[in-house]
Amino acid sequence: MTLIQELESRLAAAFESVLGERVAAPVVAAADLRFGDYQSNAAMALAKQRKTNPRALAEQVIAALDLAGIGSADIAGPGFINFKIAPETYAARAKAQHADPRLGVPVTGAGRTVVVDFSAPNVAKPMHVGHIRSTILGDSLARIARCLGYTVITDNHIGDWGTQFGMITWAWKNGLNEQALLENPLQELLRLYRHASESAKADEAVREACRMELVKLQQGDAENFEIWQRCIELSRTGLDRIYDRLDVSFDHWLGESAYNDSLAPLVDRLVAEGLARESEGAICIFSNGVPEDPAKDPFLIKKDGEWTDFPMMIRKSDGAFNYATTDIATLEFRRREWKVDAAWYVVDHRQSLHFQQLFAVAERIGLGDMDLRHIAFGTILGTDGKPLKTRSGDLPQLADVLDEAVAAAATAVAERSRVDTEEERAALAELIGISAVKFTELAHHRLSDYVFDLDKMLALQGDTAPYLQYSVVRCRSIFRKLEEAVDLSAVTPVLSEDAEIHLARFLARYGEVVPTILDDHRPNLLANYLLELARANHSFNEACPVLKAEVAVRDSRLLLCDLTSRVLTHGLALLGIGCPEKM
């Protein structure tokens, strides 16, 4: 049980003693440590409901409150209840946390299965900088959910079907460079796509030829199907190189093509059940009047002051299906085959309306009990404050962005690192560069835009991955200086210095912070916690000598050092970030 849970339980018991009924009594970590470690405004909220004086109610509750073995409480202002945790309590918590393989993180997701749909690049195109957010955010959320006990299924729902393959097939047949395809398959496939796209814009005959190549593919033409399969294989090889660098993996790669056979029966069923109907030759899903407020209905849009239909098209007038159809089929498959309780879609905020419609359709087809979330995110900006682009106006390729980060890290490593060999320096630069990109992404609220600034991302000071990694290395370095091993499992810490107490305070909060991340799918809460813990550790290092202290104090502080190292390492791992032994 975390300290917050313990305080809430005892506070609820005190309220029950005073009010004669069980009530919720939320407790939160104090924003200002001058007033205590934790606080609650439950007395104010409950007094308002009962039209009584909040401070008087708080006084009655504190008189009935049992805080034995925890600390003390007092009242501030009109009825805030502040809690001060005793140093002995923090010491006992640190010892228990050190002995716990989970470091105090509770299991909150047991029995629930969630599919996390993230990254999802288009096949035959290199990943670009826009894929950073979905890939890194989705991977971290999957790691955190697993840590909390969820059964997690990760699915890379790649774009491996559709219009671009008609273009690529036409260009493949009319100008493939086999040597370039072998040397850099994704770049050659991108060149083919661009060539076809530009040619189609300039020539109606080419546009029609591309369309016919797609039709032939969809009808099972052997030559076109072989080209498509080769595109998939080559793309997968190129994508895997990126994912390996990012330490990201997937349980499944079920792209759009996996659901082709399900689409026609799905549309026929929706029409037969009256959930979809024909409109100008296309099949669409329209508003059913739920919800009653048109402003909350994703199938309506306001034009010229009037609400008008904004349907979800699931079959085009030419008989082709689209990604909306595929998404419905995918959702049904995930429920039927994987038995998922929840589906989290880590996708750009610009797709918000699509997911509102998809989730509304899920309600209509009997999947309303699923926890469906669109985990949206903002935009990556350049140092000029505008969306990050190359000089030619294209989105930078993700591989180039990672290379740039690693090259910048290599310069920093060459200047400051203490590793010995060139091989070690290269590995360290790769780790630091990739970690810097990841942490910058995860340290921001997912809906906020942020500036991609390598100089700031790689700094050893400030809110960066290298700062946290260095904090871990510094903790571990103390143990390399010990003349003999210390059995920390036998140590009972004693906290007397303010810096010791402050460090133990933040260590105890780890198990409180991790479960809250999934409330709104915000890994930045963990990133910010780790920064606060590292700062507390820095203050501890400045104020409290470890190896020069007398033995009992030394061992107590060694336990804090070891626990800090483990919590930082564990927390960074939940963000997909590793820690080096030396920097």
Secondary structure by P-SEA (a helix, b strand, c coil): ccaaaaaaaaaaaaaaaaccbbbbbbbccccccccccbbbaaaaaaaaaacccaaaaaaaaaaaccccccccccccccbbbbbbbcaaaaaaaaaaaaaccccccccccccbbbbbbcccccccccccccaaaaaaaaaaaaaaaaaaccbbbbbcccccccaaaaaaaaaaaccccaaaaaacaaaaaaaaaaaaaaaaaacaaaaaaaaaaaaaaaaccaaaaaaaaaaaaaaaaaaaaaaaaacccccccccccccccaaaaaaaaaaaaccccccccccccccccccccccccccccccccbbbbbccccccccccccaaaaaaaaaaaaaacccccbbbbbccccaaaaaaaaaaaaaaacccccccccbbbbbbbccccccccccccccccaaaaaaaaaaaaaaaaacccccccaaaaaaaaaaaaaaaaaaaaaaccccbbbbbccccccccccccaaaaaaaaaaaaaaaaaccccccccccccccccaaaaaaaaaaaacccccccccccccaaaaaaaaaaaaaaaaaaaaccccccccaaaaaaaaaaaaaaaaaaaaaaaaacbbbbccc
